[in-house]
């Protein structure tokens, strides 16, 4: 009788150990599943981030040539408007306005060129890659793979576009606006950027530039949508 009770106790103990082992195995399996799901999610997210707008296919900036509707009038290399410094990457396109009503694209290009003649210890440094004129004409002043003096501490990784305007409020003519959209869409495609990579000078320094797009946020958002549409 005593022996039989011992056997029952042994069997019960063994059953309890087996139950514990099964429970432990289920817990380990569940833990592995959770770890797997988290790892997959992180891996997918990391991969998605790697494919996001900040990690892009490398662009050979020196190979970008302007289309035939852009007039190339490159500035003379000089320390005040075209330093000749090469860009390693372009992360954003910065939109500006000339802040000088009724001046043309040619007027502003020639102003940049004239800065080479400055003397003194504190010369003015100003320029832009492109200027869009009152009648929609586009002049390129600096190659896309070179630095311009337009966007302060973002000169090293941006392309700048200056826009002419007729009035003090900085609003653009229809021709200027249409050319700006066309030019920006072309640049976005060449540089592997999106409409979300467009910024204003205002977004860099807080300067009211381009004035109309700062004073009218809805107009700025519409511009980005028009560029996105033009890229299709």
Number of C-alpha atoms within 10 A of each C-alpha: 6 7 8 9 10 11 12 12 12 12 12 12 12 12 12 12 12 12 12 12 12 12 12 12 12 12 12 12 12 12 12 12 12 12 12 12 12 12 12 12 12 12 12 12 12 12 11 11 12 12 12 10 15 11 10 13 10 10 14 12 18 12 11 14 12 17 10 7 12 17 15 17 16 16 22 16 14 13 16 20 26 27 17 17 13 16 19 14 17 20 19 21 25 25 25 24 24 21 20 14 16 15 15 21 25 16 13 23 21 14 14 22 22 14 19 19 9 13 9 6 6 7 13 16 17 17 27 28 25 29 30 30 27 23 17 21 18 24 25 21 25 25 26 24 22 22 27 32 22 23 26 12 11 20 18 19 19 26 31 27 26 26 28 29 27 16 13 12 14 22 21 22 17 12 14 22 21 18 22 26 20 15 21 28 23 18 19 20 13 16 23 16 21 19 21 15 17 21 18 25 24 18 15 14 13 10 12 17 22 23 20 18 24 19 14 11 11 10 14 18 14 12 20 20 15 17 24 17 12 14 17 7
